[in-house]
Amino acid sequence: MTSKASSPEEYIKELPEDRKEAVIKLRNTILKNLPKDFKEAMSYGMIGYVVPHNIYPAGYHCDPKLPLPFMSFASQKNSINFYHMGIYANKNLYDWFVSEYPKYSKKKLDMGKSCMRFKKPEDIPYDLIGELVSKIEVQDWISIYENAFKK
């Protein structure tokens, strides 16, 4: 479900009551662990974390008017989804996350290339996500992005 909210606070206000607490906790976990220079923004109807144009003027190759995306999360119809492009672009980071996940949850990991889906708010491994968020600095992400995605 894409939101037309113009700020994270507005996005959270739109959420059903049973999702608000988990989304606020997820946002706070990300903000607490977010490396310097990433900025929070609304991105594709989700709360996102981007490399702003003042650091990476070229922007996102799909639409250079947009800042370079890195992470986002959204409350979807059947789950809360967390998207992390670093996992998509870095096999070592992906392997680390998959191997660590069972230490934080007894639930089976529901994961795509960059998306983790949590059907119940209590299933979100906040500490693990916090650690994941802290693992890539802005300059590292720019290098990974340019090597892996930008042609």
Order of alpha helices (4+ residues) and beta strands (2+ residues): alpha-alpha-beta-beta-beta-beta-alpha-alpha-beta-alpha-alpha
